[in-house]
């Protein structure tokens, strides 16, 4: 059953307390204590200051949400860096819990990446840290918390700790008139028992052998309940529900470059604009080899798309999610042409399968890897106090030992062969590196560089990456609910 429909139909709300063992709910002690740390560049003025603390998000008139934010706003402030030019960011943690700020998609050292699993030190409660790093590569990145939420829906990526980053390239791209940044995000999460999100919008066949693995488990335990899933009551773009906030005003003939970030903790998002198409020019900040026009965008959790829309269909339109319920609860924004008035219109587009390979090189040729790493992802229904437990090659990640699973050699090219033996979609993310899609949805491709890619239910995906940024490197599903319950692995360099 479609997870959204199942969640809305269900009636079980899980209490936050008692869902996890105390050891998992307790914050890990920061290695630096409460002493403020100022590293290199101590005497210099910071380029940006980020304060982590409780903020109020007015998603609609008379509907104000209290959550943890950056600088008291949602989304967090847009940070613009210059590629290859050193940046200094002061981060203050005004909360009562240790925090991590992860620079998603950047090629930076472990010390500032913002992942405890890799060894980044926590920003202590009521403490601060100065981070000095060289932003790279250019393009659309973002920053977000990287803490375990577990059964606490006020923590981790369920909170408002998300903000966009744009790293200016040395040579500015052309072909558009202006930019708009869109952050897609849900609020007011709740636990339910439900099914899994359908991945029928993704191209590619189901692999019978992978489906048989889950079917065998379910037949062996026919009365086993489904694990907890997360639903949401409020859906927003840039912190506003559809119909609230200012419309995006456009002119006829204008070419608008939309930089879109899926800042969700657990949702796959779609986006359409009636009468218009999106020319995708970059994914996860990396220019695509074959820019192509599509009627609908699909973004897995933490994916980013930069797409140009040529404004040539005057009116007042809703740019929104294909799901009527989600759009009705706010997942949309209004596009209004100059001089046009009236009620915003929505027209659902024709069915469209999302296919990464159309943005790649036509020949699909890639270099042979030095080594192939095979991975099988499986789900153990409700195995961890009602939550699904996730495994990679039969092993769930242990936050206490944090033992590396895979060992790399610097400079080598590795191919990850991923086999999804579950019916869930998994947006797979690799820290501090990018990867090249080499096979997805049953098709070979090349040239598409990303740091997150959706692996459909009972499907396979292959990606190649070069081990060129030494240090512990985290690999995980970007669904908060999955990574918190085992769906992570560490690479180290030997």
C-alpha positions in Angstrom: 0.0 0.0 0.0 1.2 3.6 -0.7 2.8 4.8 2.5 1.1 8.2 2.4 -2.3 6.7 2.1 -1.6 4.1 4.7 -0.3 6.6 7.2 -3.3 8.9 6.8 -5.6 6.0 7.3 -3.9 4.7 10.3 -4.6 5.8 13.8 -1.7 4.7 15.9 0.5 7.5 17.3 3.7 6.3 18.9 4.8 8.0 22.2 8.2 9.5 22.0 9.5 8.1 25.2 10.6 4.4 25.5 10.9 3.7 21.8 14.7 3.4 22.0 17.1 2.2 24.7 18.4 4.9 26.9 21.9 4.6 25.5 20.6 5.4 22.0 18.6 8.4 23.2 21.5 9.9 25.3 23.6 12.4 23.5 27.2 11.4 22.9 29.6 13.6 25.0 31.4 16.1 22.8 35.1 15.6 22.7 35.9 19.3 23.1 33.8 20.0 26.2 32.3 23.4 26.5 35.4 25.4 25.7 35.0 27.5 22.5 37.4 26.4 19.8 39.0 28.9 17.4 41.2 27.3 14.9 43.3 28.9 12.1 42.1 32.3 11.1 41.3 33.1 14.7 41.8 36.8 14.4 39.9 37.1 11.1 36.3 38.1 10.9 33.9 35.2 10.0 32.3 35.2 6.6 29.1 33.9 8.2 27.8 33.3 11.7 25.3 30.5 12.3 23.4 30.2 15.6 21.6 26.9 16.3 18.5 27.5 18.5 14.8 27.5 18.9 13.0 29.6 16.2 9.5 30.3 15.1 8.4 29.4 11.6 5.2 31.1 10.5 4.0 28.6 7.8 0.6 30.4 7.5 -1.2 33.2 9.3 -2.0 32.0 12.8 0.0 28.8 12.3 3.4 29.2 13.9 5.7 26.3 14.5 8.4 26.1 17.1 11.5 24.1 16.0 15.2 24.2 16.1 16.5 26.5 13.3 19.5 28.3 12.0 19.6 32.0 13.0 16.0 31.9 14.1 14.6 31.4 10.5 13.6 28.7 8.1 15.2 27.9 5.8 18.6 28.8 7.2 20.3 31.8 5.5 21.6 31.2 2.0 25.4 30.9 2.2 27.3 31.9 -0.9 30.9 31.0 -1.2 33.5 31.2 -3.9 35.0 28.0 -5.2 38.5 27.5 -3.8 38.5 30.6 -1.6 38.9 29.9 2.1 35.8 30.5 4.2 35.4 31.0 7.9 32.1 30.1 9.6 31.4 30.6 13.4 28.8 28.2 14.6 27.1 28.8 18.0 25.0 26.1 19.6 22.4 27.7 21.8 20.6 24.5 22.6 20.9 22.1 25.5 22.2 19.2 23.3 25.5 18.7 21.4 25.0 19.3 17.7 26.6 18.6 14.3 26.4 20.9 11.2 27.1 18.8 8.1 28.3 20.6 4.9 26.4 18.3 2.6 28.1 17.6 -0.8 31.4 19.4 -0.1 34.9 17.8 -0.5 36.3 18.8 2.9 38.2 17.1 5.8 36.5 14.9 8.4 37.2 17.6 11.0 34.6 19.9 9.6 32.3 17.6 7.6 29.9 17.4 10.5 29.5 13.7 11.1 30.2 12.0 14.5 30.4 8.7 12.7 33.4 9.9 10.8 34.9 11.5 14.0 33.9 15.1 13.7 33.7 16.6 17.1 30.3 17.8 18.4 29.5 21.5 18.8 28.8 21.4 22.6 25.6 22.6 24.1 25.9 26.4 24.7 29.3 26.3 23.0 30.7 27.3 19.7 33.2 26.3 17.0 35.0 28.2 14.3 35.3 26.2 11.1 37.8 27.2 8.5 37.7 25.3 5.2 37.9 25.7 1.4 34.5 25.4 -0.2 34.3 23.0 -3.1 33.1 21.9 -5.6 31.0 24.7 -7.1 27.3 24.4 -7.4 24.2 23.9 -5.2 25.0 22.3 -1.8 23.3 22.6 1.5 23.9 22.4 5.3 21.9 20.5 7.8 22.1 18.8 11.2 23.6 15.3 11.3 22.4 14.0 14.7 20.5 10.8 15.6 16.8 11.5 16.1 15.6 7.9 16.8 12.2 8.2 18.4 12.5 12.0 19.0 10.7 13.8 16.2 11.9 17.2 17.5 15.5 16.3 16.7 17.7 15.6 13.7 16.4 16.4 10.2 12.8 16.4 11.5 13.7 19.9 12.9 14.2 23.1 10.9 18.0 22.7 10.7 18.4 23.1 6.9 19.8 25.8 4.8 21.0 26.3 1.2 24.6 26.8 0.1 25.7 28.0 -3.3 29.4 27.8 -4.2 30.1 30.2 -7.1 32.0 28.7 -9.9 35.1 30.5 -11.3 33.3 30.9 -14.6 29.6 31.8 -14.2 27.2 29.8 -16.3 24.9 31.6 -18.7 21.5 30.9 -20.3 19.2 32.4 -17.6 18.0 35.7 -16.3 17.7 35.2 -12.6 17.8 32.6 -9.8 15.2 31.4 -7.3 16.1 29.1 -4.4 13.4 26.7 -3.2 13.6 24.6 0.0 11.1 21.8 0.2 10.3 20.7 3.7 7.6 19.1 5.9 6.8 20.0 9.6 4.8 18.5 12.5 5.9 14.9 12.0 4.2 12.0 13.7 4.7 8.2 14.0 2.3 5.7 12.5 2.4 2.1 11.5 2.2 1.9 7.8 3.2 0.5 4.5 6.0 1.6 2.2 6.2 4.4 -0.4 5.6 3.2 -3.9 8.5 3.7 -6.4 6.5 3.3 -9.5 7.5 6.8 -10.7 11.0 5.5 -11.2 12.0 3.9 -14.5 13.4 0.4 -14.5 12.2 -3.1 -13.7 11.7 -4.9 -10.4 14.4 -7.6 -9.9 12.5 -10.8 -9.0 15.4 -12.3 -7.1 15.5 -9.2 -4.8 11.7 -9.3 -4.3 12.0 -12.9 -3.4 14.3 -12.1 -0.4 11.6 -9.9 1.3 8.8 -12.2 0.2 10.5 -15.2 1.9 10.8 -13.2 5.2 7.2 -12.1 5.1 6.0 -15.7 4.5 8.1 -17.0 7.4 6.4 -14.4 9.7 3.0 -13.6 8.2 1.7 -11.9 11.4 4.7 -9.7 11.9 3.7 -6.0 12.0 5.1 -3.3 9.8 7.5 -0.9 11.5 6.8 2.7 12.4 6.8 5.3 9.6 6.7 9.1 9.7 3.9 11.2 8.4 3.6 15.0 8.4 0.8 17.5 8.8 2.4 20.6 7.3 4.1 20.9 3.9 6.1 24.0 2.8 8.3 25.6 0.2 10.7 28.1 1.8 8.8 27.7 5.1 5.4 28.7 3.7 2.4 26.6 2.9 0.8 27.0 -0.5 -1.1 30.3 -0.7 0.8 32.0 2.0 3.8 34.3 1.5 4.6 36.2 -1.6 4.1 34.6 -5.1 7.1 34.3 -7.3 6.6 37.0 -9.8 7.8 36.4 -13.4 7.8 38.1 -16.7 6.9 36.6 -20.0 10.0 35.3 -21.8 12.1 35.3 -18.6 14.3 32.4 -18.0 14.3 31.5 -14.3 16.9 29.2 -12.9 15.3 27.3 -10.0 17.7 25.8 -7.4 15.6 23.2 -5.6 16.6 21.4 -2.4 14.7 18.5 -0.9 15.3 19.3 2.8 13.0 16.7 4.1 13.8 14.2 6.8 12.2 11.3 5.1 10.0 12.3 2.0 10.5 11.9 -1.7 9.2 15.0 -3.5 7.8 15.8 -6.9 7.4 19.2 -8.5 5.4 20.3 -11.6 4.4 23.7 -13.1 1.4 23.5 -15.5 2.1 24.6 -19.0 5.9 24.6 -18.4 8.9 22.3 -18.6 12.0 22.1 -16.5 15.4 22.1 -18.3 17.6 20.2 -15.9 21.1 21.6 -16.1 22.6 20.3 -12.9 21.9 17.6 -10.3 23.3 17.8 -6.8 25.3 20.8 -8.0 27.1 19.0 -10.8 26.3 20.1 -14.4 24.8 17.2 -16.3 26.3 16.0 -19.6 23.0 16.2 -21.4 20.6 19.0 -20.2 17.1 17.8 -20.9 13.6 19.2 -20.5 11.1 17.2 -18.4 7.5 17.9 -17.3 8.1 16.8 -13.7 11.0 16.8 -11.3 11.5 14.1 -8.7 13.9 14.6 -5.8 14.9 12.0 -3.2 15.6 13.2 0.3 18.7 15.5 0.2 18.8 15.6 -3.7 19.1 19.0 -5.4 18.2 20.0 -8.9 19.0 23.2 -10.8 16.6 23.7 -13.7 15.7 26.5 -16.1 12.1 27.3 -16.7 11.3 29.6 -19.7 8.2 31.6 -18.8 6.0 31.5 -21.9 2.6 30.5 -20.6 1.0 33.5 -18.9 -1.3 33.1 -15.9 -1.3 32.5 -12.2 -0.1 28.9 -11.6 0.6 26.5 -8.8 4.0 25.0 -8.8 3.5 22.0 -6.6 3.7 18.3 -5.7 1.8 15.8 -7.7 0.3 14.3 -4.6 -3.1 16.0 -4.0 -3.0 15.6 -0.3 0.6 16.9 0.1 -0.1 19.9 -2.2 -3.4 20.5 -0.4 -1.5 20.6 2.9 1.0 23.2 1.6 3.6 21.6 -0.7 3.5 24.3 -3.4 4.1 27.9 -4.3 2.4 30.4 -6.6 4.0 31.5 -9.9 2.4 34.8 -11.1 3.1 36.5 -14.4 3.3 40.3 -14.4 -0.1 41.7 -15.0 -2.0 38.5 -14.5 -4.6 38.0 -11.8 -7.1 35.4 -10.6 -7.2 32.2 -8.7 -4.0 30.1 -9.0 -4.5 27.2 -11.3 -3.3 23.6 -11.0 -3.3 21.1 -13.9 -2.0 17.6 -13.2 0.6 16.5 -15.8 0.4 13.3 -17.6 2.2 10.3 -16.0 5.9 10.5 -16.4 8.7 8.1 -15.3 11.8 9.6 -13.7 14.9 8.4 -15.5 18.3 9.6 -14.5 20.0 8.2 -17.6 18.4 10.8 -19.9 20.8 13.4 -18.5 23.9 11.2 -19.1 26.2 10.6 -22.0 24.6 8.7 -24.8 27.3 6.0 -25.1 27.4 5.2 -21.4 31.1 4.2 -21.5 32.9 4.4 -18.1 36.3 3.4 -16.9 36.7 0.0 -15.4 36.9 0.1 -11.6 39.9 -1.2 -9.6 37.5 -3.0 -7.3 33.8 -3.8 -7.0 32.0 -3.6 -3.7 28.8 -5.5 -3.5 26.0 -4.4 -1.2 22.6 -5.9 -0.4 20.1 -3.8 1.6 17.5 -5.6 3.7 14.7 -4.7 6.1 13.8 -6.4 9.3 10.2 -5.4 10.0 9.6 -3.8 13.4 12.8 -5.5 14.8 14.0 -2.6 16.9 11.3 -1.8 19.5 8.7 -1.4 16.7 11.0 0.3 14.2 12.3 -1.4 11.1 16.0 -2.4 11.3 18.1 -1.9 8.2 21.1 -3.9 7.2 23.9 -3.7 4.7 25.2 -7.2 3.8 23.4 -8.5 6.9 24.9 -5.9 9.3 23.1 -3.0 11.0 25.4 -0.1 11.8 26.3 0.2 15.5 26.6 3.7 16.8 28.6 2.5 19.9 31.4 0.7 18.0 31.2 2.6 14.7 33.4 0.0 13.1 34.3 0.6 9.4 32.9 -2.0 7.1 34.8 -1.3 3.9 38.5 -0.6 3.5 39.8 1.6 0.6 43.1 2.5 -0.9 43.8 6.1 -1.8 43.5 6.8 -5.5 41.6 3.7 -6.4 38.4 3.7 -8.4 35.6 1.7 -6.7 32.2 0.5 -8.0 29.4 0.1 -5.5 26.9 -2.5 -6.7 23.8 -1.9 -4.7 20.9 -4.4 -4.5 17.8 -3.2 -2.8 16.0 -6.2 -1.3 13.2 -4.0 0.2 10.2 -2.3 -1.2 11.3 1.1 0.1 13.1 3.8 -2.0 16.6 4.6 -0.6 18.3 8.0 -1.5 21.9 6.8 -1.1 24.5 9.4 0.0 28.2 9.3 0.1 30.0 11.9 2.3 33.0 14.0 1.2 33.0 12.5 -2.3 30.9 12.5 -5.4 30.1 9.4 -7.5 29.2 8.7 -11.1 26.1 6.8 -12.0 27.1 3.9 -14.1 23.9 1.7 -14.0 20.5 2.5 -12.8 17.0 1.3 -13.6 18.5 -1.4 -15.7 20.3 1.1 -18.0 24.0 1.8 -18.3 25.0 5.5 -18.2 28.0 7.8 -17.6 28.9 11.4 -16.8 26.1 12.0 -14.2 27.9 13.0 -11.1 26.0 13.1 -7.8 26.2 12.7 -4.1 22.7 11.3 -3.6 20.7 9.0 -5.9 17.4 7.2 -5.4 17.5 3.4 -5.5 14.0 2.1 -6.1 12.3 -0.8 -4.4 13.7 -4.2 -5.5 16.0 -2.5 -8.0 19.8 -2.3 -8.5 22.1 0.7 -8.9 25.8 1.0 -9.6 28.0 4.0 -8.9 31.7 4.6 -9.2 33.8 6.9 -7.1 37.5 7.6 -6.6 39.0 7.4 -3.1 40.6 10.8 -3.2 39.6 12.4 0.1 41.3 10.3 2.9 39.6 9.8 6.2 36.6 7.9 7.5 33.8 8.3 5.0 30.1 7.7 5.8 27.8 6.0 3.4 24.1 5.9 4.2 20.4 6.1 3.2 19.4 9.8 3.7 16.1 8.9 5.2 16.4 9.8 8.9 14.3 6.9 9.9 16.5 4.5 8.0 19.9 5.8 9.0 19.0 6.0 12.6 18.1 2.3 12.6 21.1 0.7 11.0 21.3 1.9 7.4 24.9 3.3 7.5 28.4 2.1 6.8 31.8 3.5 7.1 34.7 3.4 4.6 38.2 4.0 5.7 41.5 4.4 3.8 44.3 2.0 4.3 
